[in-house]
Amino acid sequence: MNETNAARHQVPPGEPKLILPFLAPFYDFARDLSYPLMRLTLGGLMLYHAFSSGKLTGKVTVAAFAAGLAKRGMEPSVPLAYLVFFTETVAAVCLILGFATRFVAAAIAIELAVITFAVWWPQGFHFLTPGGGAEFPFLFGLMVFFVALRGGGPYSLDRKIGWEL
């Protein structure tokens, strides 16, 4: 009697039932990679934003960015500008690597909450609203917040060095 592919691959405790049991080998392979892929994507998007907005390339200086924050009434603008530059560069790389994950993910989540509610929310939630689009930083911030709750995961520098806060 032939054993089916699904029968050979038992679902680990706490994992959801397989929707497509014939994909059990793929699920077994991808299960542990999904979390580092999420960290890589979130950190990469943050780093890309720093690059595309000119913060990483030097087109936007800390002083110029601080002046923009001051115009929005966000004070003290200079320390906040440094914090934003830090979270969009150093913290993004740390998130990718899974180093000090909970700390940097929390910092990024706080930044995205401020961006969502102080910058985008007053203009509209939906991206089709003129000047709107709060749903994107909101979703991005929630995802990073969930990483802050869970930590670096199985393939992180935090786990490798035994420094999961």
C-alpha positions as CSV (number, residue, x, y, z in Angstrom):
1,M,0.0,0.0,0.0
2,N,1.5,3.4,-1.0
3,E,1.7,6.1,1.5
4,T,0.5,9.4,0.3
5,N,2.7,12.5,0.3
6,A,0.4,14.2,2.9
7,A,0.6,11.2,5.2
8,R,4.4,11.3,5.3
9,H,4.5,14.9,6.2
10,Q,2.9,15.5,9.6
11,V,1.7,19.0,10.4
12,P,3.8,20.3,13.4
13,P,1.8,21.2,16.6
14,G,0.4,24.7,16.5
15,E,0.6,24.9,12.7
16,P,-2.6,25.3,10.6
17,K,-4.0,22.4,8.6
18,L,-2.5,22.1,5.1
19,I,-4.9,23.6,2.5
20,L,-3.2,21.7,-0.4
21,P,-1.7,18.5,1.2
22,F,0.2,17.6,-1.9
23,L,2.3,20.7,-1.3
24,A,3.5,19.4,2.1
25,P,7.2,19.3,1.0
26,F,7.0,22.9,-0.1
27,Y,5.3,23.9,3.2
28,D,8.0,22.1,5.2
29,F,10.7,24.0,3.3
30,A,9.1,27.4,3.3
31,R,7.7,27.5,6.9
32,D,11.0,28.6,8.5
33,L,11.9,30.9,5.6
34,S,8.7,33.0,5.6
35,Y,9.7,35.0,8.7
36,P,13.2,36.0,7.6
37,L,11.7,36.9,4.2
38,M,9.2,39.2,5.9
39,R,12.1,40.9,7.9
40,L,14.1,41.2,4.7
41,T,11.2,42.7,2.8
42,L,10.2,45.2,5.6
43,G,13.8,46.3,6.2
44,G,14.5,46.5,2.5
45,L,11.5,48.7,1.9
46,M,12.6,51.0,4.7
47,L,16.1,51.2,3.3
48,Y,14.7,51.7,-0.2
49,H,12.6,54.6,1.1
50,A,15.7,56.2,2.7
51,F,17.5,55.9,-0.7
52,S,14.7,57.1,-2.9
53,S,13.8,60.0,-0.6
54,G,17.4,61.2,-0.8
55,K,18.2,60.7,2.8
56,L,20.7,57.9,2.1
57,T,22.2,59.6,-1.0
58,G,22.8,63.0,0.6
59,K,20.3,64.9,-1.5
60,V,18.3,65.6,1.7
61,T,20.3,66.7,4.7
62,V,19.4,66.3,8.3
63,A,19.0,70.1,8.5
64,A,16.7,70.3,5.5
65,F,14.6,67.4,6.8
66,A,14.5,69.0,10.3
67,A,13.2,72.2,8.7
68,G,10.4,70.2,7.1
69,L,9.5,68.6,10.5
70,A,9.5,72.1,12.1
71,K,7.0,73.3,9.4
72,R,4.7,70.5,10.4
73,G,5.0,71.5,14.1
74,M,7.1,68.5,15.0
75,E,9.5,69.6,17.7
76,P,12.3,69.2,18.6
77,S,12.9,68.8,14.9
78,V,16.6,68.2,14.8
79,P,16.7,65.2,17.2
80,L,13.6,63.8,15.4
81,A,15.3,64.2,12.1
82,Y,18.3,62.3,13.3
83,L,16.0,59.6,14.7
84,V,14.3,59.3,11.3
85,F,17.6,59.0,9.5
86,F,18.7,56.3,12.0
87,T,15.5,54.3,11.7
88,E,15.4,54.4,7.9
89,T,19.1,53.3,7.5
90,V,20.8,51.7,10.5
91,A,17.6,50.2,12.0
92,A,16.5,49.0,8.6
93,V,19.7,47.1,8.1
94,C,19.4,45.7,11.6
95,L,15.9,44.5,10.9
96,I,17.1,42.8,7.7
97,L,19.8,41.0,9.7
98,G,17.7,40.3,12.7
99,F,20.0,42.2,15.0
100,A,18.4,44.0,18.1
101,T,15.2,43.1,16.2
102,R,12.6,44.0,18.8
103,F,14.3,47.4,19.6
104,V,14.7,48.5,15.9
105,A,11.3,47.1,14.8
106,A,9.6,49.1,17.7
107,A,11.5,52.2,16.6
108,I,10.4,51.8,13.0
109,A,6.8,51.0,14.0
110,I,6.7,54.2,16.1
111,E,8.1,56.3,13.2
112,L,5.5,54.7,10.9
113,A,2.7,55.5,13.4
114,V,3.7,59.1,13.5
115,I,3.9,59.2,9.7
116,T,0.5,57.5,9.4
117,F,-1.4,59.7,11.8
118,A,0.4,63.0,11.7
119,V,1.3,63.2,8.0
120,W,-1.1,61.0,5.9
121,W,-4.2,60.6,8.0
122,P,-5.4,64.2,7.9
123,Q,-5.2,64.0,4.1
124,G,-7.2,60.8,3.7
125,F,-6.9,57.1,4.4
126,H,-7.4,55.8,0.9
127,F,-4.7,56.3,-1.8
128,L,-7.3,57.5,-4.3
129,T,-8.2,60.4,-2.0
130,P,-6.2,63.5,-3.3
131,G,-3.1,63.7,-1.1
132,G,-4.2,60.5,0.8
133,G,-2.7,57.2,1.2
134,A,-2.5,56.5,5.0
135,E,-3.3,52.9,4.5
136,F,0.2,52.0,3.2
137,P,2.3,53.3,6.1
138,F,-0.4,52.0,8.5
139,L,-0.1,48.5,7.1
140,F,3.7,48.7,7.0
141,G,3.8,49.9,10.6
142,L,1.5,47.1,11.8
143,M,3.7,44.5,10.1
144,V,6.8,45.9,11.7
145,F,5.0,46.1,15.1
146,F,4.2,42.4,14.8
147,V,7.9,41.7,14.2
148,A,8.7,43.8,17.3
149,L,6.4,41.5,19.3
150,R,7.8,38.3,18.0
151,G,11.5,39.1,17.8
152,G,14.1,38.1,15.2
153,G,12.9,34.6,14.6
154,P,14.8,31.4,13.8
155,Y,17.2,32.9,11.2
156,S,18.4,36.0,12.9
157,L,21.6,37.3,14.4
158,D,19.7,37.7,17.7
159,R,19.1,34.0,17.8
160,K,22.6,33.2,16.6
161,I,24.3,35.1,19.3
162,G,21.7,34.3,22.0
163,W,20.7,37.9,22.4
164,E,16.9,37.9,22.0
165,L,15.5,40.7,24.1
